[in-house]
Amino acid sequence: MQRLTNKRILLGVTGSIAAYKSAELIRRLRDEGAEVQVIMTRGAEAFITALTLQAVSGHPVHLHLMDTEAEAGMGHIELARWADAILIAPTSADFMARLAQGRADDLLTAVCLAGDVPLALAPAMNNRMWRDRATQDNAKKLVGRGILLFGPDSGDQACGETGPGRMREVDLLVNDLVDMFDVGSLAGKTVLITAGPTREPIDPVRFISNHSSGKMGYAIAEAAVEAGARVILVSGPTALPVPDRVELVNVETANQMLDAVQSHMPVDLFIATAAVADYRPVQVSENKIKKQDNIMALALEKNPDILAETKAQFPGVFTIGFAAETNDLETYARNKLMNKGVEMIAANWVGSAAGENDGTFGSDNNALQLFWQDGEIELPMASKSKLARSLLAHIVPHFEDYQAKGLPKANNVVNLKDPGKPIA
Ligand SMILES: Cc1cc2nc3c(=O)[nH]c(=O)nc-3n(C[C@H](O)[C@H](O)[C@H](O)COP(=O)(O)O)c2cc1C
């Protein structure tokens, strides 16, 4: 399980012989799902190259404070804002002294001062440097300000002596960092969410679509990120901003949505909120259709059932469908639960049945009824972001039960769009 999914770690590297371990530390943090950006001090550059840390972090390394180009892009304030936590490993004695004094005369000290996120230091130095009164006073001062010290540990040192001052082992540092964060209920899980309407073209300028705004699906995507999941959002056309840390896949038609969903399968959880058009025009005119008779007929054919087809092909994926109904909500929701073979259905009223403070398309509020095989619960009217969090809080225990029971094996995988054709 990846324990740092979605987390942004700013790693400071200072001038200690232990700087060679920073490359391995970055790799381990990325293995845990974290995104890592690196700031090096001038001292650090004498021990390891920026090129190495750039290659392992996948980002350009930040080096200087007085850099016109960098300050025009991701400058020191932006870097401080970007991070969820700052870890300085190794931290030299000199850097501790500068930080204790509150200096900001290089990039790393400036970012530490400007940052409003947890800051942890992994000191690495000769044991006499560590034991010295000056270093001990600095350490106390820093801890008194809420800065965390990871280590140092005791043991053999590069200088040939033995004692306290060794940088903590990389695996232990990663564990320390994980402990700094609340591990969310979906940490390490991948969640795929569909949202918005689909557009089915009639000709180059016209299409069939619906009033779905995508707000509910986008709110669930945000809530899932908050809960620690890797989130893939397959979205029809909406006017919404891309939620932070979400992998957005834009689609237009139902067929494109089906392809995008299935190309990311299997995932742990599939939440299908999109309002997919049931039908599409049989023929899409190459040219704009001209006005002719008083009545014009448009032949339509059925679109794929993304929810049912995906569940049939990937039965091990815990799947939640959405139903928007104007009448007989419970009957339709329960039928959908059975017919599509999914684990849960979240249903809501739309149209005049939704009442005044309604949850119809485009509204910022909604209410849901959540159904599963042997139960149901009502989630009362709330903002869509609050409702999304409450929805996930109810889904997660069912999902955990489902995983604990062991996942059904994937069926003989059949391409339901074209049963004769194997899945690529
Ligand atoms: C070979 C060598 C090894 C060093 N190792 C350490 C060390 O492990 N810890 C430390 O605090 N300083 C060490 N220093 C001293 C620092 O590099 C020096 O104090 C430097 O100014 C730190 O700069 P910085 O904190 O801006 O990176 C070492 C110096 C040399 C020449």
The ligand as an SDF file (V2000), in Angstrom:
LIG
                    3D

 31 33  0  0  0  0  0  0  0  0999 V2000
   33.9670   16.3950    3.7560 C   0  0  0  0  0  0  0  0  0  0  0  0
   33.0230   17.2050    4.5890 C   0  0  0  0  0  0  0  0  0  0  0  0
   32.0080   16.5770    5.2600 C   0  0  0  0  0  0  0  0  0  0  0  0
   31.1080   17.2940    6.0320 C   0  0  0  0  0  0  0  0  0  0  0  0
   30.0970   16.6360    6.6830 N   0  0  0  0  0  0  0  0  0  0  0  0
   29.2660   17.3170    7.4740 C   0  0  0  0  0  0  0  0  0  0  0  0
   28.2350   16.6430    8.1660 C   0  0  0  0  0  0  0  0  0  0  0  0
   28.0490   15.4440    8.0450 O   0  0  0  0  0  0  0  0  0  0  0  0
   27.4170   17.3850    8.9680 N   0  0  0  0  0  0  0  0  0  0  0  0
   27.5640   18.7370    9.1090 C   0  0  0  0  0  0  0  0  0  0  0  0
   26.7840   19.3290    9.8630 O   0  0  0  0  0  0  0  0  0  0  0  0
   28.5240   19.3980    8.4510 N   0  0  0  0  0  0  0  0  0  0  0  0
   29.3830   18.7390    7.6480 C   0  0  0  0  0  0  0  0  0  0  0  0
   30.3550   19.4220    6.9720 N   0  0  0  0  0  0  0  0  0  0  0  0
   30.4400   20.8950    7.0820 C   0  0  0  0  0  0  0  0  0  0  0  0
   29.3610   21.5670    6.2350 C   0  0  0  0  0  0  0  0  0  0  0  0
   29.4380   21.1400    4.9010 O   0  0  0  0  0  0  0  0  0  0  0  0
   29.4820   23.0970    6.3270 C   0  0  0  0  0  0  0  0  0  0  0  0
   29.1870   23.5120    7.6490 O   0  0  0  0  0  0  0  0  0  0  0  0
   28.6040   23.8040    5.3320 C   0  0  0  0  0  0  0  0  0  0  0  0
   28.7840   25.2030    5.5100 O   0  0  0  0  0  0  0  0  0  0  0  0
   27.1410   23.4890    5.5090 C   0  0  0  0  0  0  0  0  0  0  0  0
   26.4150   24.2740    4.6060 O   0  0  0  0  0  0  0  0  0  0  0  0
   24.8540   24.1320    4.4040 P   0  0  0  0  0  0  0  0  0  0  0  0
   24.2690   23.9040    5.7260 O   0  0  0  0  0  0  0  0  0  0  0  0
   24.4190   25.4070    3.7900 O   0  0  0  0  0  0  0  0  0  0  0  0
   24.6400   23.0110    3.4640 O   0  0  0  0  0  0  0  0  0  0  0  0
   31.2780   18.7080    6.1760 C   0  0  0  0  0  0  0  0  0  0  0  0
   32.2940   19.3420    5.4600 C   0  0  0  0  0  0  0  0  0  0  0  0
   33.1440   18.6160    4.6920 C   0  0  0  0  0  0  0  0  0  0  0  0
   34.2550   19.3330    3.9550 C   0  0  0  0  0  0  0  0  0  0  0  0
  1  2  1  0
  2  3  1  0
  2 30  2  0
  3  4  2  0
  4  5  1  0
  4 28  1  0
  5  6  2  0
  6  7  1  0
  6 13  1  0
  7  8  2  0
  7  9  1  0
  9 10  1  0
 10 11  2  0
 10 12  1  0
 12 13  2  0
 13 14  1  0
 14 15  1  0
 14 28  1  0
 15 16  1  0
 16 17  1  0
 16 18  1  0
 18 19  1  0
 18 20  1  0
 20 21  1  0
 20 22  1  0
 22 23  1  0
 23 24  1  0
 24 25  2  0
 24 26  1  0
 24 27  1  0
 28 29  2  0
 29 30  1  0
 30 31  1  0
M  END
$$$$
